Amino acid sequence: MMDVPDSIIVTLGAVADKIVGRTAIQKLIYFEKVLCLVDANYRPHYYGPYSSEVTGTIQELAALGFVEEKMETRETTGYSVSDDWKRYCYKLTNDGSDFLAAVKNEDSKSCDNISEIVRICGRRSKFNPQILSWAAKVHYIASHEDKAMEFKEIIYNAKEFRWNLTEDNIKIAVDLLNDLRLIKDHD
């Protein structure tokens, strides 16, 4: 099983350009954790399962020069959003690419498995943080119930975590979870 720094490097290396948003990285690593590829702890949070370890490690990797963290604001994007809006974009630096090569050399099978998860999530969601968040929430709820659930049950259980899911959100999430082979059955 890979550690969090290695999994973040491999995840970013599997993306053609950059990952937009901290939420997207959190959810990709969550799916990797669920598939027993990375050792990370997650707990329920506003945007779904969240790991403070993943957040801290991303910051450390950026401080060490392996990951470039770029903050986008209303001014830098020209988007019509609130004055205090911001989001973060992440990609590997040259040193991060060297780190990735070392990790691939050490554990190519896990790297290939993580790359496949990233490929599926990219194809199905285009790394949209909302879609990834819906899928992680649905998986979290369903895995804790350990049974096939109807959409209404998922919506009801989501309220326990203050998560607002609609049937349309769940349908999109289920498609992604099916592609990742993370659910057995759904209604």
N, C-alpha and C positions, 0 to 999 in steps of 0.2 A: 504494500500500500504506500502511495506517495505521500510526502508531507506537503503542507499547504504552500510554502514558497515554490516548490517544484511544480505543483499543479497550476498555480497562477501563471508561471512562466510558460508552461506547456499550453495552457488555455489561450493566452495572448498570442503565442506563436502559431496557433492553429487558425487564427483570424487573419484574413488577407490584409486588412488595413488597421483598424482600431476598434476597440469596444467602447461604445458610448454609454456611460452611466455606471455608477457603482452597483446599482441593482442588478444589471445584466451579469456582471462578474459574480456577484453573490449567488445568483440562481444557477449559473453554469457550474460553479464549484459545488453547489448543493446537489445537483444531479450527479456529479462525479462522486460525491460522498455516498449517495443512495446506491450507486452502482459499485460501491466498495473499491473505488480507485484512489480515494484521498481520505486522510484521517482529519476530519474537521468537526467541530461541535456547532450545532445549529439550535436555535430556539425561535419560537414564534415572535414576529415583529410586525410592524405596520405593513410593510411591503412583502410579507411572507417570511419564510424561514430565513434567519439572519445569523451570521457568525461574526462576532467581534474579532475573532482571530484572523479571519480573512481580511477584514478592513484594516487591521493593524499591520498585517503582513504586506498588503498592497502599499501602504504608506512607507514601510521599511524598504521595500524593493525600489520604490521611487527615490527615497533618500539615498540609497546606495548606488543609484544610477543604472539599475537594470530595467526599470520601467519608466516611461515618460508619462507624467500625469499633466494633462492640460485642462485648465478650467475654461469653460465657455460661459459667456454671459450674454445678456441682451445686446450689449454694445459690440461684442466680438462676432455675434451671429447675425445680428440685424433682425432677429425674430421679434414678433409682436407679443412679448410676454411681460410679466411684472418686472419692476426695477431690480428686485432682489433675486430673480431667477438665476440659477447657475446649474451646470452639470459638468461632470468630469469625463474626459476621454483618456483611454489608456492604450499604449502600445509599447512593444519592446524597443529598447535602445540597442545600439550595436553590442554593448556589453551584455545586454539581456539575450541577444541572439547567440552569443558565445555560451552563456549559461544554458540556454536551451539545447545547444549542440551537446554539451556535457551530460545533461539529463537524458537526452535521447540515446546517447551512447551507453548510459548506465541502465536504462529501463525502457527500451523501445516499445515493448508490448503495451505497457501502461500509457505511454505517449500516444500510440496508435489508437487505443481505446478512448482516451480523452479527446483526441482530434476528431474521432467519429461522433462523439457527443456534441462537440462544437459544430461540426458540419451539419448534423441533424437540426440543431437549434437554429443555426443560421438559415438553413433552407426553409424551415417551418415558420420561424418567427422574425427572420432578419435581425435577430438580437434585440427585438423590441422589448424593453424592460417590462412593459405591462403584460405582454403575452407570457414572458418567462415567469413573471410573478404569479399570474393566474395558475400556470401549470404547477409551480412549486407549492402554492397554497392547496390546490386540489390534491396533489400527491401527499402532502403533509397530513391533510385531513383523512384521506382514504387509507393511508398507511397506519394511522393510529386507530382506525376503526377495524382494519384488517378484514374487510368484507367488501363485496361489490355494493355500491351505493347509488341510489337514485339522485338525480340532480337536486331535487328539493331537500334531500337529507344533507347534501354537501353545502347547500346555501344556508340551511339551518345551523349546521355545525360551524360554518365559517364565522357566524355572528359571535360565537364564543371567543374568537380571537380578534373581534372587531374588524373582520375582513368582509368587504362587500363584494360578493360574486353574483353574477347573473347567469341564467342558463346559457346565454350566448358566450359569456366568458368561459364557462365550463366546457362547452362544446369545443372551443378553440384549444383549451388546455388539454382536453382528452385526446385530440388529434396529435398534439406534440408528445404527450405521455405515451400514446400508442407507438409512435415512431421510435421513442426511446426504450420501448418495451418495459415500461414502468407500471403499467396497470394490467390487470387480468381481464376485467370485464366492466362494462358500463351500460347505463340505460340511455 
